[in-house]
Amino acid sequence: MRTASDKENLHLIEFDSVTRVYGSGAAAVRALDGVDFHIDAGEFVAVMGPSGSGKSTCMNILGCLDVPTNGEFSFNGVNVGRLTMDQRALLRRHHLGFVFQGFNLLNRTTALENVELPLIYRGVSRAERRRMAAEALAAVGLEGRETHSPGELSGGQQQRVAIARAIVARPRVLLADEPTGNLDSARSREIMELLTAFNRERGITIVMVTHEADMAGYAGRRIHFIDGRIDTADGRRK
């Protein structure tokens, strides 16, 4: 049982000897091999590594889309691997926001309607979710674009809509998977400055996968993966 002192020292996110194996026997693949790291509330961490290094598997576990084969992934002191699928869905819905490289917007809906989606799943009333979605769009600099469809917006503006959708429900953690991968350098800097501002001003913890060293430079810390393991001491184990 955790003591009061233990609770005061909890890390928001912690991987303790996490292993993830896909397949069995000779076909088994160890996507993660005894990974240890922690992330504290309010950090901005970049996750880096070559293709096949384990970073995508790590993000799937962080996003409660997968669970470790062995070891423990804890979120705010709760062992996520012991939760049911429905409990993990609730954790994801109430505490996590997601931003993807491909934006993942619904093409036939407006920017405002795209941003409203997470609030619909949370049962927020129509009037309140419209107010919250408009506020989120304004926060990413898209006030006045509420009725535009994704096809009427630039790539950078579409990613801003995606970020508004990710932050509209006020998540504790924002998981960003190559958020600038489809953008030119100028739009990439705009998106990174926006994410940095949300981290600094709202205290949102950000974990971002990126292949780009200059984008990773916006983060306060980097975690490098190689062959399913942490490549450097950046994991900051306990």
C-alpha positions as CSV (number, residue, x, y, z in Angstrom):
1,M,0.0,0.0,0.0
2,R,1.3,3.5,-0.9
3,T,1.9,5.9,2.0
4,A,0.9,9.5,2.0
5,S,4.6,10.4,1.2
6,D,4.5,8.0,-1.8
7,K,1.5,9.7,-3.2
8,E,3.1,13.1,-2.9
9,N,6.1,11.8,-4.9
10,L,4.0,10.1,-7.7
11,H,5.1,10.6,-11.2
12,L,2.3,11.3,-13.6
13,I,3.6,8.7,-16.0
14,E,5.9,5.8,-15.2
15,F,7.2,2.8,-17.1
16,D,8.6,0.1,-14.8
17,S,10.5,-2.7,-16.7
18,V,7.8,-2.6,-19.4
19,T,8.1,-5.3,-22.1
20,R,5.7,-5.7,-25.0
21,V,5.9,-8.9,-27.1
22,Y,3.9,-9.5,-30.2
23,G,3.5,-13.1,-31.5
24,S,4.9,-16.2,-29.9
25,G,7.6,-18.8,-30.3
26,A,10.1,-18.2,-33.1
27,A,7.8,-15.4,-34.5
28,A,7.8,-13.4,-31.3
29,V,8.9,-9.8,-31.6
30,R,10.0,-7.8,-28.5
31,A,8.8,-4.3,-29.4
32,L,9.7,-3.1,-26.0
33,D,12.4,-4.8,-23.9
34,G,12.4,-3.8,-20.2
35,V,11.8,0.0,-20.6
36,D,12.1,2.3,-17.6
37,F,11.3,6.0,-17.5
38,H,9.0,8.5,-15.9
39,I,7.4,11.8,-16.9
40,D,6.3,14.4,-14.4
41,A,3.2,16.6,-14.6
42,G,4.0,19.7,-16.7
43,E,6.9,18.2,-18.7
44,F,7.3,18.5,-22.5
45,V,9.1,15.3,-23.6
46,A,10.2,14.4,-27.1
47,V,10.3,10.6,-28.0
48,M,12.8,9.8,-30.7
49,G,14.3,6.8,-32.5
50,P,14.5,5.1,-35.9
51,S,11.6,3.1,-37.4
52,G,11.1,-0.1,-35.4
53,S,12.8,1.2,-32.3
54,G,9.7,0.9,-30.1
55,K,8.5,4.5,-29.9
56,S,5.2,3.8,-31.6
57,T,4.5,0.8,-29.2
58,C,5.4,3.1,-26.3
59,M,2.9,5.7,-27.5
60,N,0.2,3.1,-27.9
61,I,0.7,2.1,-24.3
62,L,0.7,5.7,-23.1
63,G,-2.5,6.3,-25.1
64,C,-4.1,3.3,-23.3
65,L,-4.6,1.6,-26.7
66,D,-2.3,-1.3,-25.7
67,V,-1.0,-2.8,-22.4
68,P,2.4,-4.2,-21.5
69,T,3.1,-7.9,-21.7
70,N,5.2,-7.6,-18.6
71,G,6.2,-4.8,-16.3
72,E,4.0,-1.9,-15.2
73,F,2.7,1.3,-16.9
74,S,1.3,3.7,-14.2
75,F,-0.8,6.8,-14.8
76,N,-1.0,9.0,-11.7
77,G,-0.2,6.0,-9.5
78,V,-2.8,3.7,-11.2
79,N,-1.5,0.5,-12.8
80,V,-3.2,0.8,-16.3
81,G,-2.5,-2.8,-17.2
82,R,-4.9,-3.9,-14.5
83,L,-7.8,-1.8,-15.8
84,T,-10.5,-3.2,-18.0
85,M,-10.9,-2.1,-21.6
86,D,-13.8,0.2,-20.5
87,Q,-11.8,1.7,-17.7
88,R,-8.9,2.4,-20.1
89,A,-11.4,4.1,-22.4
90,L,-12.6,6.3,-19.6
91,L,-9.0,7.2,-18.7
92,R,-8.3,8.1,-22.3
93,R,-11.5,10.1,-22.7
94,H,-11.0,12.2,-19.5
95,H,-7.3,12.6,-19.2
96,L,-5.7,12.3,-22.7
97,G,-5.7,14.4,-25.9
98,F,-4.3,13.2,-29.2
99,V,-2.7,15.0,-32.2
100,F,-1.7,13.0,-35.3
101,Q,0.5,13.6,-38.3
102,G,-2.4,13.2,-40.7
103,F,-4.8,15.6,-38.8
104,N,-7.6,12.9,-38.8
105,L,-10.4,15.5,-39.3
106,L,-13.8,14.6,-40.6
107,N,-13.9,16.2,-44.1
108,R,-17.6,16.9,-44.3
109,T,-17.9,18.7,-41.0
110,T,-16.9,22.1,-39.9
111,A,-14.0,23.0,-37.8
112,L,-16.3,23.7,-34.9
113,E,-18.0,20.3,-35.3
114,N,-14.6,18.5,-35.5
115,V,-13.5,20.1,-32.2
116,E,-16.8,19.2,-30.5
117,L,-16.4,15.5,-31.0
118,P,-14.6,14.6,-27.7
119,L,-17.2,16.5,-25.8
120,I,-20.1,14.5,-27.4
121,Y,-18.5,11.3,-26.1
122,R,-18.4,13.0,-22.6
123,G,-22.1,13.8,-22.7
124,V,-21.6,17.6,-22.7
125,S,-24.7,19.5,-23.7
126,R,-24.9,21.0,-27.2
127,A,-24.8,24.6,-26.1
128,E,-21.8,24.0,-23.7
129,R,-19.8,22.0,-26.2
130,R,-20.3,24.7,-28.9
131,R,-19.1,27.3,-26.4
132,M,-16.0,25.2,-25.4
133,A,-15.2,24.3,-29.0
134,A,-15.3,28.0,-30.1
135,E,-13.1,28.8,-27.2
136,A,-10.6,26.1,-28.2
137,L,-10.5,27.3,-31.8
138,A,-9.9,30.9,-30.6
139,A,-7.0,29.6,-28.4
140,V,-5.3,28.2,-31.5
141,G,-5.8,31.3,-33.5
142,L,-8.8,30.2,-35.6
143,E,-11.5,32.5,-34.4
144,G,-13.7,33.2,-37.3
145,R,-13.0,29.9,-39.0
146,E,-15.6,27.9,-37.1
147,T,-17.8,27.1,-40.1
148,H,-14.9,26.2,-42.5
149,S,-14.5,22.6,-43.5
150,P,-11.0,21.0,-43.5
151,G,-10.9,21.3,-47.3
152,E,-11.2,25.1,-46.9
153,L,-8.2,25.3,-44.5
154,S,-4.5,25.1,-45.1
155,G,-2.4,22.2,-43.6
156,G,-1.3,24.4,-40.8
157,Q,-4.8,25.5,-40.0
158,Q,-6.0,21.9,-40.1
159,Q,-3.4,20.9,-37.6
160,R,-4.6,23.8,-35.4
161,V,-8.1,22.4,-35.6
162,A,-6.7,19.0,-34.5
163,I,-4.9,20.6,-31.6
164,A,-8.1,22.5,-30.6
165,R,-9.9,19.1,-30.6
166,A,-7.2,17.6,-28.5
167,I,-7.3,20.3,-25.8
168,V,-11.0,21.1,-25.8
169,A,-11.7,18.7,-23.0
170,R,-8.8,20.0,-20.9
171,P,-6.7,16.9,-20.8
172,R,-3.8,16.4,-18.4
173,V,-1.6,14.9,-21.2
174,L,-1.3,15.6,-24.9
175,L,0.1,12.8,-27.0
176,A,1.4,14.2,-30.3
177,D,2.5,11.7,-33.0
178,E,4.7,13.5,-35.6
179,P,2.5,16.7,-35.4
180,T,4.6,18.6,-37.9
181,G,5.3,15.7,-40.3
182,N,3.0,17.0,-43.0
183,L,3.9,20.7,-42.7
184,D,6.5,23.0,-44.2
185,S,9.2,24.5,-41.9
186,A,7.3,27.8,-41.2
187,R,4.0,26.0,-40.3
188,S,6.0,23.5,-38.3
189,R,7.5,26.3,-36.2
190,E,4.0,27.8,-35.7
191,I,2.6,24.5,-34.4
192,M,5.6,23.9,-32.1
193,E,5.3,27.4,-30.6
194,L,1.6,26.7,-30.1
195,L,2.3,23.4,-28.3
196,T,5.0,25.1,-26.2
197,A,2.6,27.8,-25.1
198,F,0.0,25.3,-24.0
199,N,2.6,23.4,-22.1
200,R,4.0,26.6,-20.4
201,E,0.8,28.5,-19.9
202,R,-1.7,25.7,-19.2
203,G,0.6,23.2,-17.7
204,I,-0.5,20.4,-20.1
205,T,2.0,17.6,-20.1
206,I,3.1,16.9,-23.7
207,V,4.7,13.7,-25.0
208,M,5.6,14.1,-28.7
209,V,7.0,11.5,-31.2
210,T,9.3,13.2,-33.8
211,H,12.1,12.3,-36.2
212,E,13.2,15.9,-36.5
213,A,15.9,17.1,-34.1
214,D,14.9,20.8,-34.5
215,M,11.3,20.0,-33.5
216,A,12.6,17.9,-30.6
217,G,14.5,21.0,-29.5
218,Y,11.3,22.6,-28.4
219,A,10.9,19.9,-25.7
220,G,12.5,20.1,-22.3
221,R,13.7,16.5,-22.5
222,R,14.3,13.8,-25.0
223,I,13.8,10.0,-24.7
224,H,15.7,8.0,-27.4
225,F,14.6,4.5,-28.3
226,I,16.7,1.9,-30.0
227,D,15.8,-1.8,-30.5
228,G,13.0,-1.6,-27.9
229,R,15.1,0.0,-25.2
230,I,16.0,3.5,-24.0
231,D,19.2,4.5,-25.7
232,T,20.4,7.2,-23.2
233,A,20.0,8.2,-19.6
234,D,17.3,10.7,-20.7
235,G,14.6,8.3,-19.5
236,R,15.3,9.7,-16.0
237,R,14.5,6.5,-14.1
238,K,13.1,7.4,-10.7
